[in-house]
Amino acid sequence: MLPAEINSEIERLFDQNPPQYTDEHRRLFARFKDALNAGEVRAAEPDSARASGWRVNAWVKKGILLGFRMGAVVDMSIDASRQPFFDKSTYPVKTLTAASGVRIVPGGSSIRDGCFVGKGVTCMPPMFINVGAYVGDETMIDSHALVGSCAQIGKKCHISAGSQIGGVLEPVGAMPVIIEDEVLVGGNCGVYEGTIVKRRAVLGTGTILNRSTPVYDVVTGKVLSATDTEPLVIPENAVVVAGSRAISHGRGKEWNLSLYTPVIVKYRDAKTDAKVQLEDLLR
């Protein structure tokens, strides 16, 4: 069954919500999950016709939610006496072999079934990749990093230690977090609520990006923010760091308080590229 045919079948089954699922329904879901694992279908994908450069595939999110409906909680323990695990039968740990070309360093990482992990991806323990995520070739997911459900990460990125790449599964029409190719996400960063980080951007340590906090670009003089219909978009090559701005009125001004805000301090240059290239030694 081709992805286009899966689309209509998934939509129909999601809307029907039958009292019980048949073997045919389960075969449909298995084909859908195979397509997710292979990267043939994605929760969001590039679309040059959109202002953000991306579009949401709501039907894919419906298919993922369908898996949660269909699955029963089962014992997934490797050694139940020492460390029991219980989860939905439809979403076990992703099956990988040496031929998959994914480097999973020992130490407690987990990758859930129903996500795409490209060739040459490095997983440093402990880290987690959730269902519906897409991780492009040669990307590094560092220790204590999270790739949330449906998050889309491009090629040759570095998601540094302790960083959180939020996912958005519901509502089905909402944009998940997008990290495009060759982005460096510094340690302890957080990218949430459908934010899009364009290719080759750099997020400095501790930067937090979401829909409610504007980003001040001191290079161009622009203030970037999300709208009711469009996500926050960090421009290509932007170097973003954690900053603050003074409260200009009321008690906040009286008390000399400041609010957190991300700041674009520069755009990538040869010096920035030299620092980022050092990451290749770890791959």
Secondary structure, 3 states (H helix, E strand, C coil): CCHHHHHHHHHHHHHHCCCCCCHHHHHHHHHHHHHHHCCCCCCEEECCCCCCCEEECHHHHHHHHHHHHHCCEEECCCECCCECCEEECCCCECCCCHHHCCEECCCCCEEECCCEECCCCEECCCCEECCCCEECCCCEECCCCEECCCCEECCCCEECCCCEECCCCCCCCCCCCEECCCCEECCCCEECCCCEECCCCEECCCCEECCCCCEEECCCCEEECCCCCCCCEECCCEEEEEEEEECCCHHHHHCCCEEEEEEEEEECCHHHHHHHHHHHHHC
